Amino acid sequence: MVRSECFVFSHVADEGWMDANAGELLRFRKKIGADQVAVITDVKKKHSAHSVTSDLTIGDIAHAAEFFLADGIVVTGKSTGKEVSMTDFEDVCSSTSLPVFIGSGVTHSNVGAFKSAAGLIVGSEFKKDGKWQNDLDEARIQRFVEALRKISK
């Protein structure tokens, strides 16, 4: 799989203006014979302003990503380590038949709220003091794994 942060609908991110890349990415995937590589895409991604698409809900954007042949959707919070809004998660889930992944803010204490997600992208929770730039913290990882085990029973 590859993760595309700007598959449909352009936006302004902390790294500048980002143009949607669905057509270009899918044509390139076909050209290199990589049709088996899934494209998982963020919708209203973190670290971005979405005023240019303020007339669209996050569900509208997820629906558009499905229309443009994404293979999955990533929902994030506003920034690294920030929890995903349950309203956003539910809106995306009800707007697409694609698998929906959680891309930020999953912790040992809230993982149960996202047990219906297709997958979890976890980073900061596994780091010392919960800060993305720090080293991995085995105790935090173990605590997360134990929380996962409890909800999967």
Sequence and secondary structure as in RCSB ss.txt:
>XXXX:A:sequence
MVRSECFVFSHVADEGWMDANAGELLRFRKKIGADQVAVITDVKKKHSAHSVTSDLTIGDIAHAAEFFLADGIVV
TGKSTGKEVSMTDFEDVCSSTSLPVFIGSGVTHSNVGAFKSAAGLIVGSEFKKDGKWQNDLDEARIQRFVEALRK
ISK
>XXXX:A:secstr
 EEES SSS EEETTEEE   HHHHHHHHHHTT TTS EEEEES SSEE GGGTTS HHHHHHHHHHTT SEEEE
  SSTT    HHHHHHHHHH SS EEE S   TTTGGGGTTSSEE   GGGBGGG TTS B HHHHHHHHHHHHH
HT 
